[in-house]
């Protein structure tokens, strides 16, 4: 195996990726007697106020529930996309709104006009800045930038 084809992500535990023709991904993990909630609590131990990007999807729902279980003070942020005045991700926004109402979580919705975003070639700006060619990821990076500028969130 040629080391030029290897990519290591993180220090152990981490991930090793072989990019050669026989490609594989190998993950390393430490055995733990702690629960997942206990491990998340270690990570968030010094953080009481949590700013959470809540898409309405399963991953962000899980993150919300973990923070609630740990009694964190959560502010949720969801982006709502539109194209020529028509909202596109209404199901996700609706689920995020319902969750925030159910759990009494402060919730902010940030509107993103995708027609404007793409017609002004902003996706290229974020692609270059964050070394990606995905228009979808560019929207996510734009959302993060909006959180920084509009809500002064730096993490």
CORZIGI-V341904 format. One record per helix or strand of 3 or more residues. SS is the DSSP state (A for helix, B for strand). FROM is the first residue (numbers start at 0). TO is the last residue. Records with the same first field share a line. If there is no record, write none. Layout:
SS->FROM-TO  FROM-TO
This chain:
A->2-4  35-42  57-68  89-102  113-118  121-128  134-150
B->5-8  14-17  23-26  48-52  72-82  105-112
